[in-house]
Amino acid sequence: MTTLVLQNSLLKVEFLPEFGGKIVSLRSVRTGEEFILPPLKDYAHIGCSADFGASDGGGFDECLPSVASCEKIAGEPSVPDHGDLWRIPWHADSQDDGIIVLHAESVSRPLRLTRKASLEEATLVLEYELTNLSDRPTSWLWSAHPLLRVHAGDRILLPDEIDVVEVEFSADDLFKNKISIPWPIARLSSGILTDLSSVPRRDGSTAHKLFARMGRAGWCALYRRELGQGLVLRFDPNALPFLGLWICAGAWPSTGAAKQYTVALEPTTSGADSLDSAVQTGTSRILNAREHFCWRLDLQLLGAFEPTDFENFAVAARL
């Protein structure tokens, strides 16, 4: 199992090409704090149709051409759970001069995703290029899938213009699915008010998948109060007009002793987990024959040089 590493005086980032090109560690050099969720179980090669529950359950994967599994769409093949790329080895094109370039080819669509990773001071820069390898148009969606290591009381920050989110899923009907709720203070189905921007304690029952439609601002963030550090994800909302939010306090997976305690901040092309649903709502993408599409995602560590309080963090996140 080959581990590739990018490191400077502020950040250390580790990749596993053999296991979906997964980012398995993003660590502050100053404090040693880890921001990526460790695996729930050993890394293993997974079958082409296995559910994501068979994975290690941690890390930062790439979901393409769907997040949720879906059946055939307009004659195109079905897509397995969380897409094709997390379950296959990626190929290393370059790993020199502070740059790691990896690529993989989707099984259910004629698509190649190339990702170039580099460090710019306290920022991990991920540059993507998606190519249609065929002579026919093909449907797709992409979502980042960074499962973050969290502590109770960590704060989730979104742009001020986001005041409502859509419920894709909520365990035990804590929220009714497919409804709009206010952000960040929302009322559960039980009538209790909850602050979605504050990471809950591990309770074994909470899990929400939410979607926000981005406006002019393309960022989201997680702040860790006790360290005065946090991550800001920055992206172009024209390329990635939606943000998925996975907030899980131990309600997944449904089987096994190890449970996720995580938040995932997921910039995405589409406002649904299922490519089929995205097609129906008009938020899926079409890549024409031999066409390319490029985008960029930055993960910036704020508080990398010295601790920053919440107010200063929030101001810096908005810049």
Backbone torsions as a table, in degrees:
resi	resn	phi	psi	omega
1	MET	NA	110.3	-177.5
2	THR	-86.6	129.5	174.2
3	THR	-109.7	125.6	175.7
4	LEU	-101.4	143.2	-171.5
5	VAL	-131.5	135.7	165.0
6	LEU	-113.8	134.1	-179.4
7	GLN	-151.4	140.6	167.5
8	ASN	-135.7	-160.2	-176.1
9	SER	-75.6	-7.1	-175.4
10	LEU	-118.8	-34.1	-173.5
11	LEU	-130.9	147.9	167.5
12	LYS	-131.5	124.9	-176.3
13	VAL	-126.7	135.8	-177.8
14	GLU	-123.0	143.5	-176.4
15	PHE	-128.2	147.8	173.4
16	LEU	-120.1	93.3	-179.8
17	PRO	-57.9	-37.2	-174.6
18	GLU	-66.8	-23.9	-177.9
19	PHE	-116.6	72.0	174.0
20	GLY	70.7	17.9	-176.9
21	GLY	64.1	19.5	-171.8
22	LYS	-59.2	136.9	168.1
23	ILE	-85.9	117.0	-173.2
24	VAL	-105.2	-9.9	179.8
25	SER	-155.4	135.5	169.0
26	LEU	-137.4	106.6	-166.9
27	ARG	-123.9	138.5	172.7
28	SER	-74.7	126.6	177.8
29	VAL	-70.6	-35.6	-176.7
30	ARG	-66.0	-46.5	-174.4
31	THR	-105.5	-14.9	-174.4
32	GLY	78.2	3.6	-176.2
33	GLU	-69.9	133.9	178.0
34	GLU	-96.9	132.2	-179.0
35	PHE	-108.0	-6.0	178.8
36	ILE	-102.5	135.7	179.8
37	LEU	-64.6	125.4	176.7
38	PRO	-66.2	163.9	180.0
39	PRO	-65.7	145.8	174.3
40	LEU	-79.6	-24.7	178.5
41	LYS	-152.3	175.4	-173.9
42	ASP	-61.4	147.5	173.1
43	TYR	-66.2	139.6	-179.9
44	ALA	-153.7	151.9	175.4
45	HIS	-74.7	133.7	-170.4
46	ILE	-114.0	146.1	179.6
47	GLY	-65.2	162.9	-172.8
48	CYS	-70.5	-13.3	-179.5
49	SER	-122.5	7.9	-176.8
50	ALA	-68.6	148.3	174.6
51	ASP	-72.7	161.5	-179.2
52	PHE	-64.0	-21.3	176.1
53	GLY	-61.4	-19.0	177.3
54	ALA	-83.7	-5.5	-178.7
55	SER	-79.9	-177.9	176.0
56	ASP	-72.2	-18.6	174.2
57	GLY	79.7	10.8	178.8
58	GLY	-134.7	-169.5	173.3
59	GLY	78.2	-172.4	-178.5
60	PHE	-119.7	108.4	178.8
61	ASP	-107.8	168.7	174.6
62	GLU	-110.4	124.5	-179.5
63	CYS	-100.6	115.7	-179.2
64	LEU	-154.9	135.8	0.6
65	PRO	-96.5	20.3	176.4
66	SER	-159.6	162.7	169.7
67	VAL	-95.8	-58.9	175.1
68	ALA	-77.5	151.4	174.6
69	SER	-66.7	150.7	177.1
70	CYS	-153.0	155.2	-178.1
71	GLU	-80.4	-177.2	-178.4
72	LYS	-56.8	141.2	-179.8
73	ILE	-123.1	114.0	177.0
74	ALA	48.8	43.8	177.6
75	GLY	86.4	-10.6	176.7
76	GLU	-81.9	151.6	-174.4
77	PRO	-62.5	161.6	174.1
78	SER	-67.7	163.1	-178.5
79	VAL	-122.7	132.2	178.8
80	PRO	-77.6	168.9	-176.8
81	ASP	-56.8	128.1	-178.4
82	HIS	62.1	20.0	172.2
83	GLY	81.4	-165.9	-172.0
84	ASP	-96.1	-29.9	-159.7
85	LEU	-82.0	-25.4	-178.2
86	TRP	-71.5	-17.4	-172.4
87	ARG	-102.0	1.3	-176.2
88	ILE	-124.8	155.1	174.4
89	PRO	-66.7	144.9	172.8
90	TRP	-101.1	155.9	-178.8
91	HIS	-100.6	134.9	178.9
92	ALA	-88.1	116.7	177.6
93	ASP	-90.6	-31.2	-178.9
94	SER	-159.6	142.6	176.3
95	GLN	-148.1	40.7	-177.3
96	ASP	-123.5	161.9	172.5
97	ASP	56.4	37.1	175.8
98	GLY	72.8	21.4	179.9
99	ILE	-132.5	135.5	173.5
100	ILE	-120.9	119.1	178.6
101	VAL	-114.7	122.0	179.1
102	LEU	-126.1	152.8	172.6
103	HIS	-144.0	159.2	176.1
104	ALA	-149.9	155.9	180.0
105	GLU	-114.9	129.5	179.7
106	SER	-63.8	150.3	178.5
107	VAL	-91.5	-39.0	-174.6
108	SER	-87.4	-9.6	176.7
109	ARG	-141.0	152.7	179.8
110	PRO	-80.2	61.4	-172.1
111	LEU	-122.1	138.6	171.9
112	ARG	-116.7	127.5	175.8
113	LEU	-108.5	124.2	175.8
114	THR	-112.7	132.7	-178.9
115	ARG	-126.8	122.4	176.1
116	LYS	-104.5	123.9	-178.6
117	ALA	-113.7	136.5	177.4
118	SER	-152.0	166.9	177.6
119	LEU	-112.7	134.9	171.7
120	GLU	-125.0	96.5	-173.2
121	GLU	53.9	-116.1	-176.3
122	ALA	-93.8	24.4	-176.4
123	THR	-125.5	129.8	168.1
124	LEU	-88.1	118.6	-178.8
125	VAL	-101.9	123.7	177.5
126	LEU	-116.5	117.1	179.6
127	GLU	-112.0	126.7	-172.4
128	TYR	-113.7	144.8	169.0
129	GLU	-135.8	123.6	177.7
130	LEU	-108.8	130.6	-176.6
131	THR	-125.5	132.3	170.3
132	ASN	-84.0	114.5	-176.0
133	LEU	-84.0	-2.8	-172.5
134	SER	-108.1	177.7	177.5
135	ASP	-99.2	16.6	178.8
136	ARG	-130.1	151.3	173.4
137	PRO	-63.7	151.8	177.9
138	THR	-141.1	147.8	-179.1
139	SER	-90.4	152.9	-179.2
140	TRP	-168.6	161.2	160.5
141	LEU	-140.4	156.0	176.6
142	TRP	-129.6	142.7	173.3
143	SER	-140.1	133.3	166.1
144	ALA	-64.9	149.8	-178.4
145	HIS	-138.1	61.5	-179.2
146	PRO	-87.0	104.1	176.0
147	LEU	-80.5	116.0	-172.5
148	LEU	-99.3	143.5	173.3
149	ARG	-75.7	128.9	-173.9
150	VAL	-129.3	160.8	172.0
151	HIS	-121.6	149.4	174.8
152	ALA	-56.5	132.2	-179.8
153	GLY	94.2	-10.1	171.0
154	ASP	-54.6	149.8	-176.8
155	ARG	-110.9	134.9	174.0
156	ILE	-97.3	122.5	-179.4
157	LEU	-111.7	133.9	174.1
158	LEU	-127.5	159.9	177.1
159	PRO	-56.1	148.7	-178.2
160	ASP	-58.8	-27.1	-177.4
161	GLU	-71.1	-13.1	176.9
162	ILE	-90.5	109.4	178.9
163	ASP	-125.3	5.4	177.7
164	VAL	-147.9	145.2	176.9
165	VAL	-133.7	157.7	178.1
166	GLU	-101.2	137.9	179.5
167	VAL	-89.0	112.3	174.2
168	GLU	-84.0	-38.6	-178.6
169	PHE	-158.7	144.9	173.4
170	SER	-148.5	122.8	-175.6
171	ALA	-60.7	139.8	176.9
172	ASP	55.6	27.7	179.4
173	ASP	54.0	36.5	173.2
174	LEU	-56.4	-39.7	162.3
175	PHE	-120.7	149.7	172.8
176	LYS	-70.1	137.6	179.5
177	ASN	-68.7	151.8	174.2
178	LYS	64.6	32.9	173.3
179	ILE	-121.0	163.9	174.0
180	SER	-95.6	138.0	177.7
181	ILE	-132.3	155.5	177.7
182	PRO	-68.1	151.9	171.0
183	TRP	-120.8	133.1	4.8
184	PRO	-98.1	-15.0	-176.9
185	ILE	-92.4	118.8	-177.0
186	ALA	-134.5	157.7	-179.1
187	ARG	-101.3	122.5	177.2
188	LEU	-67.1	165.5	178.5
189	SER	-57.4	-27.6	178.8
190	SER	-74.8	-11.0	-177.6
191	GLY	98.1	-7.9	-179.1
192	ILE	-80.3	136.7	175.6
193	LEU	-79.6	140.9	178.1
194	THR	-135.0	145.8	177.3
195	ASP	-97.8	102.6	-176.9
196	LEU	-68.9	-17.5	-178.0
197	SER	-82.6	-7.8	178.2
198	SER	-106.6	121.2	-177.7
199	VAL	-64.2	124.3	-177.3
200	PRO	-74.4	166.8	171.1
201	ARG	-69.2	155.7	177.4
202	ARG	-63.9	118.0	-176.1
203	ASP	-124.5	-7.2	179.0
204	GLY	76.2	2.6	-176.0
205	SER	-132.1	-17.5	-175.7
206	THR	-91.0	128.3	169.9
207	ALA	-158.3	123.2	177.6
208	HIS	-129.6	139.9	166.0
209	LYS	-116.6	119.2	-175.0
210	LEU	-124.1	156.5	174.9
211	PHE	-128.6	136.8	173.4
212	ALA	-117.8	138.7	172.3
213	ARG	-89.5	122.0	-178.1
214	MET	-72.9	153.9	173.7
215	GLY	-105.5	-126.2	-179.7
216	ARG	-80.4	-25.1	-177.7
217	ALA	-90.2	133.5	-179.1
218	GLY	-117.8	76.4	177.9
219	TRP	-158.6	161.6	170.7
220	CYS	-156.1	162.4	-171.7
221	ALA	-154.4	157.6	172.2
222	LEU	-127.5	126.1	-176.9
223	TYR	-113.6	133.0	178.9
224	ARG	-110.6	106.6	-169.9
225	ARG	-63.2	-43.9	-171.7
226	GLU	-67.8	-19.2	178.5
227	LEU	-106.2	-14.6	-173.1
228	GLY	63.4	33.9	178.1
229	GLN	-129.7	164.6	175.7
230	GLY	-178.6	170.4	179.8
231	LEU	-108.9	136.7	170.7
232	VAL	-116.8	125.3	173.8
233	LEU	-97.3	126.2	-178.9
234	ARG	-119.7	139.1	-176.0
235	PHE	-159.7	164.8	179.0
236	ASP	-86.5	113.9	-178.7
237	PRO	-68.1	-12.8	173.1
238	ASN	-72.1	-35.5	177.4
239	ALA	-83.8	-38.1	-177.3
240	LEU	-125.9	84.6	-170.7
241	PRO	-83.5	1.9	-179.4
242	PHE	-130.7	158.0	173.8
243	LEU	-129.0	122.9	170.9
244	GLY	-89.7	143.1	177.9
245	LEU	-126.3	118.3	175.0
246	TRP	-111.0	115.2	-179.5
247	ILE	-117.5	111.2	-173.0
248	CYS	-131.3	121.2	-179.2
249	ALA	-112.7	39.6	173.9
250	GLY	104.6	13.7	-178.8
251	ALA	-94.2	0.4	179.8
252	TRP	-140.7	145.4	-4.1
253	PRO	-74.0	163.8	-175.6
254	SER	-72.5	-21.1	178.7
255	THR	-118.4	159.0	178.6
256	GLY	89.6	157.4	-176.5
257	ALA	-78.6	-34.0	-177.3
258	ALA	-80.6	127.4	-177.7
259	LYS	-122.9	150.2	177.8
260	GLN	-74.5	134.3	165.9
261	TYR	-126.5	100.2	-166.0
262	THR	-159.9	162.8	163.4
263	VAL	-126.9	135.0	172.8
264	ALA	-116.1	124.6	174.1
265	LEU	-101.0	113.5	-163.6
266	GLU	-123.7	80.7	170.6
267	PRO	-55.9	137.7	-171.8
268	THR	-152.0	159.6	177.9
269	THR	-77.8	-19.6	-167.3
270	SER	-134.5	156.8	-176.6
271	GLY	-95.7	27.5	178.1
272	ALA	-153.5	153.8	177.6
273	ASP	-74.6	-33.0	-176.5
274	SER	-90.9	131.2	175.1
275	LEU	-60.3	-37.6	178.2
276	ASP	-60.4	-45.3	178.4
277	SER	-65.4	-38.3	178.7
278	ALA	-64.2	-37.6	175.4
279	VAL	-61.1	-44.9	-177.0
280	GLN	-66.7	-32.8	-178.5
281	THR	-94.1	-0.8	176.9
282	GLY	79.0	19.8	179.0
283	THR	-111.1	6.2	173.2
284	SER	-74.7	169.7	178.2
285	ARG	-117.1	152.2	172.3
286	ILE	-121.2	128.1	174.6
287	LEU	-109.4	119.8	-176.7
288	ASN	-72.9	169.9	-177.2
289	ALA	-53.0	126.2	177.0
290	ARG	61.1	15.1	-178.2
291	GLU	-81.8	155.9	176.6
292	HIS	-118.7	150.6	172.4
293	PHE	-139.8	133.1	-174.9
294	CYS	-124.2	147.9	174.4
295	TRP	-155.4	172.7	-175.9
296	ARG	-139.2	144.9	176.4
297	LEU	-133.7	125.4	178.1
298	ASP	-108.6	134.4	172.6
299	LEU	-114.1	104.9	-174.5
300	GLN	-103.0	128.6	176.0
301	LEU	-89.7	106.9	174.6
302	LEU	-87.9	143.2	-171.9
303	GLY	84.1	15.1	-179.3
304	ALA	-68.0	-35.6	-177.8
305	PHE	-86.1	-44.4	179.6
306	GLU	-156.2	157.8	-177.5
307	PRO	-59.7	149.1	176.8
308	THR	-131.5	137.3	-179.3
309	ASP	-77.1	171.2	-171.1
310	PHE	-60.1	-42.6	-177.6
311	GLU	-64.4	-43.4	178.1
312	ASN	-67.3	-37.3	176.5
313	PHE	-60.0	-46.8	-178.1
314	ALA	-62.2	-40.0	178.2
315	VAL	-64.6	-46.4	-178.9
316	ALA	-64.7	-35.8	179.5
317	ALA	-63.1	-34.0	-176.2
318	ARG	-77.1	-18.4	-175.7
319	LEU	-68.8	NA	NA
